[in-house]
Amino acid sequence: MRALASFVAGRRTKWVVILGWIVGVLALSPLGAKLGDVTTDDTESFLPAGAESTEVQRLLKDRFPGGETSTGLIVYRRAGGLTTADRVRIRRDARAVARAIPVVAPPVVPFTPRAPRDLVSPRGDAAYTVVTVPTDFEKMADWGKKARDVVGGGGGLEVYVTGDLGLNADFEEVFGSLDTKLLGATVLLVLVLLGAIYRAPLIALIPIVVVALSYQVASGFIYLYAKSGENVNSNSTSILIVLMFGVGTDYCLLLVSRFREELHRTADRHEAMQRALRRAGPALLASGCTVISAMLVLLLADAGSVKSLGPVSAIGVASALLAGLTLLPALLTIAGRRGFWPRARSVECRPEEAVEAPHGLWRRIGDRVLQRPGMVLGVTVAMFGFFSLGLLAYQEDYSIAGFFKKDVESVDGFEVLARSFPAGALGPTTVLVRRERGRVRPADVAAAQRRLRGVRGVAEITPVLQRSRDGTIARFDVVFRDDPYSDAALKRVDTLRDRLRDLGPGAQALVGAGSAVQADFNEASQRDLRVIVPVALLVIGIILGILLQAVVAPIVLVATVMASFFGTLGLSIFFFIEVLGDRGVDASLPTYAFIFLVALGVDYTIFLMSRVREEARRHGTREGVLRALQATGPVITSAGVILAGTFSVLMTLPVSFAFNIGFMVAVGILLDTFVVRTLMVPAAVELLGDRIWWPSTAQGGGRALRESAEPERPAVAEPAGS
């Protein structure tokens, strides 16, 4: 860190750092601009590689004529009954849609001679047309929009385009230009908060520039990662914007705060930055490594969407960390005291006793906490335990009606469909019957269909819809009575699979698509949580142990973060289900919450405890806690508010999952900032005393800590012209 500080804040070498970043941005920005071209959002990319529904997707894509297909449902309704003119229009709309978009088969249209009777409601007031198109996630939204343009309603006739075509069109409306919108909202929010904190335009702008340039570099590397054949989806790249601006701004705040301290002690801005980086660098590095390592643990996930988030986020955080340790010091050194205009006098070189301000607000809070540490620790633990009771309300739900947080046509059409027809028509579950050798026999299909009849909740079993090119696989669909993405429907998938086991010598049945896709994703998410949590905690504990040169401290700190995680998760689940009235949450939400809350929440503990360790070397553990609270209180509070604010941007999206992630992380970060770091950790350290550093002592520590606690040097004048 000493060598790095001398280079990035050197009188001449700081310009080399700036030049290196300019070259890197110019080289990688064109690649980052093409990132959207290599992201993959098809169903298979979200599923575990070995899941049964994944195998069904592959077989449909590779073995059937036309490949994998998707459906659009055009739903018609007129109060009092569909008229003769409506029936004519329905047939005319079907022909127009078939001309406007590529279909793999003629639409299945009600009120035609060969149409199934179940396309018309018993009361005759509703009907729907089925349109089958190739599965192409890049074009399906446009096809849905074209279908809506062709079949627009009017004259008392309600017309809705739903199914895969309608849902993709609505997804495009919500997520179209999402990265740009998130980037703009996040930058504006961070700029306003930094301006309020520093009241110095240039210092508020520098972190934005640093994070923006590191985002360009990260996008380029993620593009290269995706081009290598790895899966990268748009969920990961959208979250990356919020994550990088939140984490990157935190790193900037910590270094700027330390730079201000050193400017009070040292007249020379180069020397001040070098000392600031030597002192803050180990905490920055440990924090970045903790988040990167936690994100890379996601590579152990089975669910493709969760697994994709790991390396994408790790690349982003690594880029932000590199910029925070190189580009930021160089820019701050160039700006010097002038960067704090119009408050440049606030960073003038002055005596040490004026710098330490031992009786500030955060010191007074620390004094109160350390007077009754047992009571404070007990109250905070009880509070998180009480919040955790909200987990009793936990339930999972993927119903179409609960996906969006605003009215969209696909959901309105689904609700009309569900009132008059089996709701499962929106997403039928597919059964593939195949033979290992030879063509599949009618008896094989009949046996499979016979076993599924009588399963509670099944409304319809279709005849054979397709056969593979070689005739070894036959496909039929199963339509459920209820919402195909409700909890009951997902549990029914296991029943279907159990019924189809041991179909007969040489025959096999696979269940996929529709409800089966979500059921397999649920199972993978539950497995991922069981694997990721212990591994991530172990990795975080090891990094904390290396930083603090202790065994007891990492255990205590991980325990406090876990208490905060369970409390936040319980409080959030209660809010979503009991207050907002949601039916349930996505099964992957606890995994996302754990990674973000634990990896990001432990940042503030690292910032605090690394300063406690530094101060304890000179003043003892108790005084070290008080001095660390006073020194880090403002910066950690500011960082927590900014990080919570950046994630709260996700709450502006009209999608339940994004809202839930944003709310949960924002609440959790604020609890970490104001409860865990301010109350819980100081109380635990006071109760344990010097034993917190076991097996070392309060005066022990590694080389990085010894360097960060180096004795103060007398103020020196800055050479003219430097």
Secondary structure, DSSP 8 states (H G I E B T S, - for coil): -HHHHHHHTSTTHHHHHHHHHHHHHHHHHHHHTTHHHH---SHHHHS-TT-HHHHHHHHHHHHSTT-SEEEEEEEEE-TT---HHHHHHHHHHHHHHHHHS--SS--B-TTSTTS-GGGB-TTSSEEEEEEEEE--TTTHHHHHHHHHHHS--BTTBEEEEEHHHHHHHHHHHHHTTHHHHHHHHHHHHHHHHHHHHH--HHHHHHHHHHHHHHHHHHHHHHHHHHHTT----HHHHHHHHHHHHHHHHHHHHHHHHHHHHHHHH-S-HHHHHHHHHHHHHHHHHHHHHHHHHHHHGGGG-SSHHHHHHHHHHHHHHHHHHHHHHTHHHHHHHHHGGGGGTTSGGGG----HHHHH-TTSHHHHHHHHHHHSHHHHHHHHHHHHHHHHGGGGG--B---GGGTBSS--HHHHHHHHHHHHS-GGGGS-EEEEEEESSS---HHHHHHHHHHHTT-TTEEEE----EE-TTSSEEEEEEEESS-TTSHHHHHHHHHHHHHTSS-BTTEEEEEESTHHHHHHHHHHHHHHHHHHHHHHHHHHHHHHHHHHT-SHHHHHHHHHHHHHHHHHHHHHHHIIIIIS--S-B-TTHHHHHHHHHHHHHHHHHHHHHHHHHHHHHHH-HHHHHHHHHHHHHHHHHHHHHHHHHHHHGGGGSSBHHHHHHHHHHHHHHHHIIIIIIIIIHHHHHHHHGGGGGTTS-TT---HHHHHHT----------TT-
